[in-house]
């Protein structure tokens, strides 16, 4: 079950990153048809992950897609398994359990609401105390991958917030472990 507010249509992509399954949700404007929603969301997802490709694990794989109509909570599979050309450059063996459950979050603002896209499996070396993610915030000027992802997300104008209006991304990404998934790491269920 999806607990997101149902006001707008949503496209959810499923993916595997560093051995852990994840999902990312993309909102579309009210009234947009399923075909247009899927085309726009797929293009934005592909652009986001293509820009982050050098920082993703080499086991990165799309696993499926769901579409949820506006005012509904019913997820319907589409049969699409994603662009096969996105293969990361990082060895999953180099990821700690905490790194596997750490999200790189791109936050955006529309005319009346905030939205975000969380990407798991982006490799930020925790041992690099001077690295771009050392302070848990990666400014666009610190990482060409983050800068390119933000530029593509803003240029495509394909991301919408809960109010259904176009959202534009801030010039940074934040880096933080997911508390729920971190509990699974601590219990040894993700290693």
Residue frames as qw, qx, qy, qz and C-alpha x, y, z in Angstrom:
[[0.000, 0.889, 0.458, 0.000, 0.00, 0.00, 0.00],
 [0.391, 0.340, -0.009, 0.855, 1.15, 3.50, -0.79],
 [0.278, -0.676, -0.528, 0.432, 0.61, 6.15, 1.91],
 [0.200, -0.049, 0.171, 0.964, 1.18, 9.22, -0.28],
 [0.348, 0.496, 0.327, -0.725, -1.62, 11.74, -0.66],
 [0.521, 0.315, 0.759, 0.230, -3.79, 10.79, -3.64],
 [0.235, 0.779, 0.172, -0.555, -4.42, 14.24, -5.14],
 [0.351, 0.698, -0.445, -0.437, -2.21, 13.75, -8.20],
 [0.962, 0.226, -0.149, -0.030, -1.32, 10.82, -10.45],
 [0.389, -0.729, 0.560, 0.065, 1.91, 9.09, -9.42],
 [0.837, 0.388, -0.386, 0.009, 4.46, 6.91, -11.15],
 [0.622, -0.640, 0.448, -0.051, 6.57, 4.66, -8.95],
 [0.667, 0.521, -0.532, 0.007, 9.74, 3.06, -10.21],
 [0.871, -0.448, 0.202, 0.006, 11.24, 0.04, -8.44],
 [0.545, 0.685, -0.457, 0.159, 14.98, -0.48, -8.54],
 [0.900, -0.335, -0.091, 0.263, 17.81, -2.46, -6.95],
 [0.255, 0.839, -0.310, 0.367, 20.86, -0.60, -5.70],
 [0.043, 0.519, -0.755, 0.398, 23.78, -2.15, -3.78],
 [0.267, -0.061, -0.959, 0.073, 21.70, -5.28, -3.27],
 [0.103, 0.372, 0.660, -0.645, 18.75, -3.48, -1.65],
 [0.115, 0.560, 0.681, 0.458, 15.37, -2.97, -3.37],
 [0.036, -0.372, -0.259, 0.891, 14.00, 0.61, -3.35],
 [0.246, 0.686, 0.634, 0.258, 11.22, 2.66, -4.91],
 [0.147, -0.224, -0.008, 0.963, 11.03, 6.26, -6.05],
 [0.233, 0.699, 0.666, -0.119, 7.82, 8.19, -6.61],
 [0.166, -0.013, 0.298, 0.940, 7.23, 10.82, -9.23],
 [0.258, 0.610, 0.565, -0.492, 4.12, 13.05, -9.17],
 [0.205, 0.272, 0.579, 0.741, 2.33, 14.29, -12.26],
 [0.229, 0.007, 0.102, -0.968, -0.24, 17.09, -12.70],
 [0.466, 0.337, 0.691, -0.438, -3.94, 16.43, -12.09],
 [0.627, 0.626, 0.151, -0.439, -5.83, 15.52, -15.22],
 [0.199, 0.603, -0.694, -0.339, -2.80, 14.21, -17.11],
 [0.930, 0.124, -0.167, -0.304, -3.38, 10.91, -18.86],
 [0.876, -0.352, 0.309, 0.118, -1.51, 7.71, -18.06],
 [0.811, 0.401, 0.130, 0.406, 0.53, 7.68, -21.27],
 [0.208, 0.837, -0.143, 0.485, 1.84, 11.24, -20.84],
 [0.583, -0.737, 0.277, -0.200, 2.56, 10.59, -17.15],
 [0.930, -0.151, 0.260, 0.212, 4.57, 7.46, -17.88],
 [0.670, 0.571, 0.044, 0.472, 6.57, 9.05, -20.71],
 [0.019, -0.872, 0.195, -0.449, 7.47, 12.11, -18.62],
 [0.706, -0.627, 0.302, -0.131, 8.32, 10.16, -15.49],
 [0.940, 0.057, 0.184, 0.283, 10.46, 7.63, -17.36],
 [0.520, 0.683, -0.056, 0.511, 12.43, 10.38, -19.06],
 [0.235, -0.840, 0.267, -0.410, 13.05, 12.22, -15.81],
 [0.862, -0.427, 0.273, -0.014, 14.01, 9.06, -13.94],
 [0.877, 0.275, 0.105, 0.379, 16.41, 8.06, -16.69],
 [0.294, 0.790, -0.148, 0.517, 17.99, 11.53, -16.74],
 [0.521, -0.760, 0.272, -0.280, 18.36, 11.53, -12.96],
 [0.894, -0.291, 0.326, 0.101, 20.02, 8.14, -12.83],
 [0.768, 0.504, 0.041, 0.392, 22.11, 8.64, -15.97],
 [0.089, 0.858, -0.247, 0.442, 23.67, 11.74, -14.38],
 [0.573, -0.642, 0.437, -0.262, 24.39, 9.84, -11.17],
 [0.956, 0.215, -0.198, -0.041, 25.68, 6.75, -13.00],
 [0.499, 0.510, -0.566, 0.413, 29.36, 7.17, -11.99],
 [0.206, -0.404, 0.596, -0.663, 28.29, 7.19, -8.33],
 [0.855, -0.103, 0.068, -0.504, 25.87, 4.24, -8.51],
 [0.568, -0.325, 0.756, 0.022, 26.71, 0.58, -7.82],
 [0.221, 0.314, -0.742, -0.550, 27.28, -1.72, -10.76],
 [0.040, 0.255, 0.966, -0.027, 24.36, -3.93, -9.67],
 [0.302, 0.345, 0.221, -0.861, 21.91, -1.06, -10.18],
 [0.013, -0.179, -0.868, -0.463, 18.84, -2.37, -11.99],
 [0.509, -0.059, -0.004, -0.859, 15.29, -1.21, -12.64],
 [0.109, 0.030, 0.984, -0.140, 12.82, -3.82, -11.42],
 [0.043, 0.568, 0.809, 0.144, 9.39, -2.54, -12.31],
 [0.052, -0.105, -0.033, -0.993, 6.97, 0.32, -12.47],
 [0.009, 0.569, 0.797, -0.201, 3.54, 1.19, -11.07],
 [0.066, -0.332, -0.220, -0.915, 1.05, 3.85, -12.04],
 [0.081, -0.485, -0.741, 0.458, -1.43, 5.25, -9.53],
 [0.060, 0.638, 0.462, 0.613, -4.26, 7.41, -10.91],
 [0.078, -0.310, 0.273, -0.907, -5.21, 10.66, -9.18],
 [0.615, -0.265, 0.195, -0.716, -7.60, 10.27, -6.23],
 [0.949, -0.013, -0.271, -0.162, -6.71, 6.58, -5.97],
 [0.423, -0.656, 0.621, -0.073, -4.47, 4.31, -3.92],
 [0.934, 0.157, 0.320, -0.025, -4.55, 1.43, -6.38],
 [0.145, -0.634, 0.624, 0.434, -1.12, 0.64, -7.85],
 [0.881, 0.408, 0.189, -0.147, -1.25, -0.86, -11.31],
 [0.593, -0.337, 0.535, 0.499, 1.83, -2.50, -12.80],
 [0.449, 0.741, -0.145, -0.478, 2.80, -1.29, -16.26],
 [0.947, 0.214, 0.184, 0.154, 5.17, -4.07, -17.33],
 [0.401, 0.830, -0.260, 0.286, 7.98, -1.57, -17.91],
 [0.862, -0.372, -0.110, 0.327, 11.31, -2.59, -16.38],
 [0.259, -0.881, 0.137, 0.372, 13.29, 0.56, -17.10],
 [0.509, 0.787, -0.347, -0.040, 16.15, 1.63, -19.31],
 [0.969, -0.159, -0.002, 0.187, 18.71, -1.15, -19.31],
 [0.605, 0.582, -0.175, 0.514, 21.64, 1.12, -20.14],
 [0.258, -0.811, 0.289, -0.438, 22.06, 2.53, -16.62],
 [0.903, -0.153, -0.309, 0.256, 24.85, 0.57, -14.96],
 [0.333, -0.930, 0.156, -0.014, 26.79, 2.13, -12.13],
 [0.541, 0.630, -0.487, 0.270, 30.55, 2.20, -11.72],
 [0.285, -0.587, 0.599, -0.465, 30.87, 1.40, -8.00],
 [0.461, 0.047, -0.885, 0.037, 31.49, -2.06, -6.58],
 [0.647, -0.570, -0.227, -0.452, 28.66, -3.02, -4.17],
 [0.817, -0.211, -0.403, 0.355, 31.29, -4.74, -1.99],
 [0.346, 0.229, -0.234, 0.879, 32.65, -1.26, -1.18],
 [0.395, -0.548, -0.142, -0.723, 29.35, -0.23, 0.42],
 [0.012, -0.048, 0.814, -0.578, 28.81, -0.54, 4.15],
 [0.047, -0.529, -0.847, 0.030, 25.36, -1.45, 5.40],
 [0.020, -0.706, -0.311, 0.636, 24.74, 2.19, 6.31],
 [0.007, 0.367, -0.447, -0.816, 25.82, 3.37, 2.85],
 [0.008, -0.226, -0.893, -0.388, 23.29, 1.00, 1.27],
 [0.121, -0.707, -0.694, 0.055, 20.44, 2.70, 3.14],
 [0.186, -0.524, -0.073, 0.828, 21.63, 6.28, 2.69],
 [0.411, 0.746, 0.508, 0.129, 19.52, 8.50, 0.46],
 [0.238, -0.109, 0.174, 0.949, 20.73, 11.37, -1.66],
 [0.145, 0.709, 0.659, -0.205, 17.71, 13.66, -1.59],
 [0.156, 0.189, 0.314, 0.917, 16.89, 16.30, -4.18],
 [0.025, 0.610, 0.626, -0.485, 14.36, 18.79, -2.77],
 [0.121, 0.312, 0.454, 0.826, 12.17, 21.06, -4.86],
 [0.127, 0.455, 0.476, -0.741, 9.57, 23.76, -4.38],
 [0.149, 0.522, 0.661, 0.519, 6.49, 24.47, -6.46],
 [0.113, -0.526, -0.097, -0.837, 4.18, 27.46, -6.13],
 [0.593, -0.527, 0.073, -0.605, 2.53, 25.97, -3.07],
 [0.936, -0.314, 0.126, -0.096, 4.30, 22.83, -1.89],
 [0.128, -0.660, 0.731, 0.122, 7.59, 21.02, -1.46],
 [0.978, 0.147, -0.030, -0.142, 8.53, 17.71, -3.02],
 [0.248, -0.685, 0.675, 0.117, 11.61, 15.50, -3.09],
 [0.897, 0.293, -0.316, -0.101, 13.23, 12.64, -4.91],
 [0.551, -0.630, 0.547, -0.042, 15.36, 10.22, -2.88],
 [0.762, 0.466, -0.447, -0.054, 18.02, 8.14, -4.61],
 [0.775, -0.523, 0.354, -0.027, 19.59, 5.24, -2.72],
 [0.910, 0.062, 0.252, 0.322, 22.99, 3.75, -3.47],
 [0.358, 0.878, -0.157, 0.277, 24.81, 6.93, -4.47],
 [0.831, -0.122, -0.263, 0.474, 28.41, 6.35, -3.36],
 [0.065, -0.892, 0.211, -0.394, 29.62, 8.98, -0.90],
 [0.687, 0.141, -0.586, 0.406, 32.81, 7.82, 0.82],
 [0.552, -0.804, -0.185, -0.117, 32.28, 8.17, 4.60],
 [0.771, -0.325, -0.010, 0.548, 36.04, 8.05, 5.13],
 [0.398, 0.396, 0.177, 0.809, 36.55, 11.19, 3.02],
 [0.244, -0.657, -0.469, 0.538, 36.23, 13.91, 5.66],
 [0.027, -0.472, 0.163, 0.866, 36.82, 16.57, 3.00],
 [0.165, 0.241, 0.831, 0.473, 34.50, 15.00, 0.42],
 [0.210, -0.290, -0.312, -0.880, 31.40, 16.67, -1.00],
 [0.632, -0.485, -0.483, -0.364, 29.05, 14.79, 1.36],
 [0.442, 0.051, -0.646, 0.621, 31.14, 15.26, 4.51],
 [0.145, 0.029, 0.394, -0.907, 28.63, 17.78, 5.88],
 [0.301, 0.393, 0.853, -0.165, 25.59, 15.78, 4.64],
 [0.404, 0.815, 0.230, -0.346, 24.85, 18.41, 1.96],
 [0.576, 0.007, 0.508, 0.641, 26.29, 18.29, -1.55],
 [0.226, 0.741, 0.033, -0.631, 26.14, 21.65, -3.30],
 [0.781, 0.600, 0.170, -0.012, 25.89, 21.57, -7.09],
 [0.269, 0.874, -0.397, 0.073, 29.33, 23.20, -7.27],
 [0.440, -0.553, 0.699, -0.105, 30.87, 20.31, -5.30],
 [0.551, 0.029, 0.829, 0.093, 29.74, 17.47, -7.56],
 [0.212, 0.238, -0.525, -0.790, 29.34, 17.53, -11.35],
 [0.160, -0.244, -0.939, -0.184, 26.94, 14.58, -11.09],
 [0.037, -0.599, -0.642, 0.478, 24.66, 16.39, -8.64],
 [0.085, 0.493, -0.105, -0.859, 24.86, 19.60, -10.69],
 [0.190, 0.079, -0.742, -0.638, 23.90, 17.76, -13.89],
 [0.125, -0.405, -0.905, 0.041, 21.03, 15.92, -12.19],
 [0.012, 0.624, 0.430, -0.653, 19.60, 19.16, -10.78],
 [0.118, 0.390, -0.352, -0.843, 20.01, 20.95, -14.11],
 [0.183, -0.096, -0.861, -0.465, 18.18, 18.16, -15.97],
 [0.098, -0.515, -0.811, 0.259, 15.41, 17.98, -13.38],
 [0.040, 0.631, 0.234, -0.738, 14.88, 21.75, -13.54],
 [0.106, 0.321, -0.513, -0.789, 15.22, 22.03, -17.32],
 [0.107, -0.199, -0.918, -0.325, 12.78, 19.23, -18.08],
 [0.392, -0.103, 0.189, -0.894, 10.10, 20.81, -15.82],
 [0.601, -0.096, -0.718, -0.336, 8.65, 17.34, -15.39],
 [0.332, -0.180, -0.796, 0.474, 8.54, 17.17, -11.59],
 [0.358, -0.574, -0.250, -0.693, 5.36, 18.23, -9.84],
 [0.048, -0.154, 0.719, -0.676, 4.47, 18.67, -6.19],
 [0.081, 0.373, 0.889, -0.255, 1.31, 17.60, -4.37],
 [0.265, 0.611, 0.258, -0.700, -0.43, 20.79, -5.54],
 [0.704, 0.501, 0.489, 0.117, 0.05, 19.60, -9.14],
 [0.277, 0.950, -0.122, -0.075, 2.26, 22.52, -10.18],
 [0.766, 0.449, -0.299, 0.349, 5.79, 22.30, -11.55],
 [0.652, -0.733, 0.077, 0.180, 8.48, 22.06, -8.91],
 [0.509, 0.741, -0.336, 0.281, 12.02, 23.39, -9.25],
 [0.878, -0.252, -0.275, 0.301, 14.97, 21.86, -7.43],
 [0.338, -0.913, 0.195, 0.117, 17.30, 23.60, -4.99],
 [0.534, 0.708, -0.456, 0.077, 21.01, 23.74, -6.01],
 [0.097, -0.478, 0.819, -0.302, 22.03, 20.98, -3.60],
 [0.786, -0.171, -0.547, -0.233, 21.26, 17.46, -2.44],
 [0.466, -0.607, 0.497, -0.409, 21.22, 16.23, 1.13],
 [0.598, 0.210, -0.773, 0.022, 22.70, 12.93, 2.25],
 [0.465, -0.360, 0.533, -0.608, 21.11, 11.01, 5.13],
 [0.107, 0.001, -0.994, -0.028, 20.49, 7.42, 6.09],
 [0.580, -0.333, -0.390, -0.633, 16.88, 6.25, 6.12],
 [0.360, -0.406, 0.618, -0.569, 15.91, 5.59, 9.75],
 [0.900, 0.016, 0.186, -0.394, 13.58, 2.68, 8.98],
 [0.862, 0.400, -0.304, 0.072, 16.15, 0.93, 6.78],
 [0.136, 0.627, -0.625, 0.445, 18.92, 1.70, 9.28],
 [0.687, -0.321, 0.470, -0.452, 17.05, -0.41, 11.85],
 [0.970, 0.221, 0.000, -0.105, 17.25, -3.32, 9.41],
 [0.515, 0.614, -0.503, 0.324, 21.02, -2.79, 9.11],
 [0.243, -0.546, 0.601, -0.530, 21.35, -2.82, 12.91],
 [0.838, -0.117, 0.391, -0.363, 19.34, -6.05, 13.11],
 [0.355, -0.337, 0.811, 0.320, 21.57, -7.63, 10.46],
 [0.639, 0.497, 0.572, -0.132, 18.83, -7.89, 7.85],
 [0.550, 0.823, -0.042, 0.137, 20.76, -5.60, 5.47],
 [0.684, -0.554, 0.241, 0.409, 24.52, -5.96, 5.44]]
